[in-house]
Amino acid sequence: MAPRLQLEKAAWRWAETVRPEEVSQEHIETAYRIWLEPCIRGVCRRNCKGNPNCLVGIGEHIWLGEIDENSFHNIDDPNCERRKKNSFVGLTNLGATCYVNTFLQVWFLNLELRQALYLCPSTCSDYIMGDGVSEEKDYEPQTICEHLQYLFALLQNSNRRYIDPSGFVKALGLDTGQQQDAQEFSKLFMSLLEDTLSKQKNPDVRNIVQQQFCGEYAYVTVCSHCGRESKLLSKFYELELNIQGHKQLTDCISEFLKEEKLEGDNRYFCENCQSKQNATRKIRLLSLPCTLNLQLMRFVFDRQTGHKKKLNTYIGFSEILDMEPYVEHKAEPSKSQTRKPKCGKGTHCSRNAYMLVYRLQTQEKPNTMVEVPAFLQELVDRDNSKFEEWCIEMAEMRKQSVDKGKAKHEEVKELYQRLPAGAEPYEFVSLEWLQKWLDESTPTKPIDNHACLCSHDKLHPDKISIMKRISEYAADIFYSRYGGGPRLTVKALCKECVVERCRVLRLKNQLNEDYKAVNNLLKATVKGTDGFWVGKSSLRSWRQLALEQLDEQDGEADQSNGKVNGSSFSKDESKEERKEEEEELNFNEDILCPHGELCISENERRLVSKEAWSKLQQYFPKAPEFPSYRECCSQCKILEREGEENEALHKMIANEQKTSLPNLFQDKNRPCLSNWPEDTDVLYIVSQFFVEEWRKFVRKPTRCSPVSSVGNSALLCPHGGLMFTFASMTKEDSKLIALVWPTEWQLIQKLFVVDHVIKITRIEVEDANPSEKQYISEPKLCPECREGLLCQQQRDLREYTQATIYVHKVVDNKKVMKDAAPELNVSSSETEEDKEEAKPDGEKDPDFNQSSGGAKRQKIAHPSYTAYQKQVIRRSMRHRKVRGEKALLVSANQTLKELKIQIMHAFSVAPFDQNLSIDGKILSDDCATLGTLGVIPESVILLKADEPIADYAAMDDVMQVCMPEEGFKGTGLLGH
């Protein structure tokens, strides 16, 4: 099959020689590609784009030939969920609850524990009415014992392959998404269960935990001098075995029981000798429980990182463990192996096992039958009935799906052979609908051909690539079974669209010739007044503009061109493109001035000959026409002259102001409040923003507008009061104001509009030291607004996000510029936008006499402060980062603990070894947020470490670092 572009060209090749009024039915059918040959299945392996007669590769392959019934549905056989004979029942993993499921299975297999739990009294009687369990509501266990009863009964007699333990997990308050320490869970739950069962009257129930899991050992200390032996008895529920450096379980047990020497400072006080003596200490196993739990300590604490590390050490263990030598304590530690031990029959090797459970072997025949109590069995039977009902329902759904699939299979086999139209009457149907009809996963909807219609409500010629021509016989069956429309018969071929396309193609062919002709005409020099003005930009792109204009006249012809079958532009794309097209200039509009006349800039236009303009006008009949004798826009000429005059005026004004205020421009000999000049008692204030804007104008008068007003209202509150204290103007607010000499102020009043006069007067205090002075501002300070401004500044500093702070490493109270680990979350760019520096209230100078001026003014809302700040009060807080300093990105709502983790990655210092301070204040509350601790953007935090920096590269590769855990805090395991 020919490529797509060649197919498009072949379908319209006749339009090069046929005038629009000569278009015939044969030409129309050629444009709709009806002449193309249908594809043969087996020869054509995929659908031919653009060929409406190609019905291969549209999804029919899954229906032709024999089909497996299982392909007609996506429902698994419900019997796969059924428990197999003589097999155990599994537990669903709810996310990260495998550790819970493991112990539930272990405890279930302990027959004595299961029997004891079955004997516990239950509140299930509340759910039993008459002859059985109430059908109106599900049974909900109320206690941990009841949960275990119900789970064990289901594990014993359920028909399901696995059951859901979510009720048990929820009752304990466990997080199903968090992996927990299995050993810790075992200890806590056994303690909870023992405490719960201790309230039972039946001794077989009350003491079951001790009987099954409790053993006894003694701490034995022997004096090396007199040989006196002392014992300290202790009970245990599991033995915690260190596995580091060992390969066999027996080695771990031997180390647990090995003798320890007490010497030197660690000597033992012997009561017989009445003095400290060298001694030996060891653990002696006195009795073992029926169920021996051996905890393999795979997780150890790493002080350098503050995290737990997992030891992936291989441990070999046998299925039968002989503990008799250990109870008598005759075993000696064996030499540890360095490789994975060889595991023979009856032995195992694991690098992940964290707990081993051994049952005591006795001469008595074990009881393998534990009967489920009647009330629990009734609950199990009820659940089994629900399961059987579900199996029947699923089987019925499978059957219905299979029946539908078989019917669809017969329909496709029948109709697909009749789809090709050939020479018989035909219709067009959407390819997308045919594909969905052949798609077994979705139900077939009514036929919808509206997307393929042209503006004349007929089949658009350019939509033929997403349509298929089928026989009228097949179309009748489709519409009778599925409905929809409109039906597109041979009468739906649109002659109007074909004729319009023919006209456009002829113009496009002519455009190529005219493009060459215009280029040749542009080479000649235009003489006299016969030429026309054309924009240079329009001349460069006129051919493209003409093509786009022809495409617009052809409607949305290009929307499906170049696309795969069934694809089209989205609505958002179409709207965006139309908006861009509307903003683009049309031909020769690039030399229009804002008044719609010829622009005054001759650099943007060119004079072309009359012949060239005539050819261009054929394509752009509505383009603005400007003969060579046309005058430029008179209004633009006036504005140009005014602009030149304004530039000259600006230069003159700037030069005059610069000469009048030389010190203010060069920032020389400026007065200072902290060092008041002796030759004057009055200083005036203007905003620093005004000074900076004025300096910009003086430096570049042709690019900036003159500054007309001083704008001192920005330094005042809405009540007209001053927003700064004398103390703040000598410190943090000094960058917001500019002090002016009285002589300068007189000139400023002449050169600029002064909205408000702000001045500070120095006066002597009566009966006081002559060196003491008092300062009065006019207007006076507004205390309420000043307080509101400070509150708003502090609030802004407490509510930041993704701000930069800096951390210094300190050794012996000196800052250390030393590169450590690579920085995480480090910002190498400038800090975030300058923010207002928060200062505590109460910085008023006692010598700066400012009163409220009578009646107390009403406090203004904070939005006024915000608007005021944004206008002018901007204070730079940038901190210059020095070499070796760590810059971290933080947020105000981030906790100190989270910051310590960032610092750990940046400096390789564990969180518990970090001593942090800011401005002399110790940061110790890990749960507090940075905002409440006073950490603001650009803050510098000092870090003093208790230990040297850890070498992460030397860390043992067999150990995996785990993030800090909260453990079982907040769960029901700690409630007792």
Secondary structure, 3 states (H helix, E strand, C coil): CCCHHHHHHHHCHHHHCCCHHHCCHHHHHHHCCCCCCCCCECCECCCCCCCCCCCCCCCHHHCCCCCCHHHHCCCCCHHHHECCCCCCCEECCCCCCHHHHHHHHHHHCCHHHHHHHHCCCCHHHHHEECCEECCCCCCCCCCHHHHHHHHHHHHHHCCECEECCHHHHHHHCCCCCCCCCHHHHHHHHHHHHHHHHCCCCCHHHHCHHHHHHCEEEEEEEEECCCCCEEEEEEEECCEEEECCCCCEHHHHHHHHHCCEEECHHHCEEECCCCEEECEEEEEEEEECCCEEEEEEECEEEECCCCEEEEECCCEEEECCCCCHHHHHCCCCCCCCCCCCCCCCCCEEEECCCCEEEEECCCCCCCCCCCCCCHHHHHHHHHHHHHHHHHHHHHHHHHHHHHHHHHHHHHHHHHHHCCCCCCCCCEEEEEHHHHHHHCCCCCCCCCEECHHHECCCCCECHHHHHHEEEEEHHHHHHHHHHHCEECCECHHHECHHHHHHHHHHHHHHHHHHHHHHHHHHHHCCCCCCCCCEEEEHHHHHHHHHHHHHHHHHHCCCHHHCCCCCCCCCCCHHHHHHHHHHHHHCCCCCHHHECCCCCECCCHHHEEEECHHHHHHHHHHCCCCCCCECCCCCCHHHHHHHHHHHHHHHHHHHHHHHHHHHCHHHHHCCCCCCCCCCCCCCCEEEEEEHHHHHHHHHHHHCCCCCCCCCECCHHHHECCCCCECCCHHHHHCHHHHHEEEECHHHHHHHHHHCECCCCCEEEEEECCCCCCCCEEEEEECCECHHHHHHHHHHHHHHHHCCCCEEEEEEEEECCEEECCCCCCCCCCCCCCCCCCCCCCCCCCCCCCCECCCCCCCCCCCCCHHHHHHHHHHCCCCCCCCCCCCCCEEEEECCCCEHHHHHHHHHHHHCCCHHHEEEEECCEEECCCCCECCCCCCCCCCEEEEEECCCCCCHHHCCCCEEECCCCCCCCCCHHHCC
